[in-house]
């Protein structure tokens, strides 16, 4: 009895991978084995970097808040400690935005914390 191969499904799987590697350089876009390996690695990087993106933005916000509070004679850690004790629940993203784009509002927040 001849071997049965579901060529429709396997072709569709390959087409899907090759479609996702569109725009890659050289054999990475059209040679099945190379494209498959490249795509797998790329998807691993994408998953990892979605997590790292959150870390990087939090770090950036902390740097911006620190730069903003240094002008008022505080350090970042002192400011956050005082804000927590006063019950100010603004998150770091919001505080960083105030420090960058609305310095007068950020000054009001710092004064309320002091």
Secondary structure, DSSP 8 states (H G I E B T S, - for coil): ------HHHHHHHHHHHHHHTTT--GGGGT-HHHHHHHHHHHHHHHHHHHHHHHHHHHHHHHHHHHHHHHTTT--HHHHHHHHHHHT----HHHHHHHHHH-HHHHHHHHHHH-
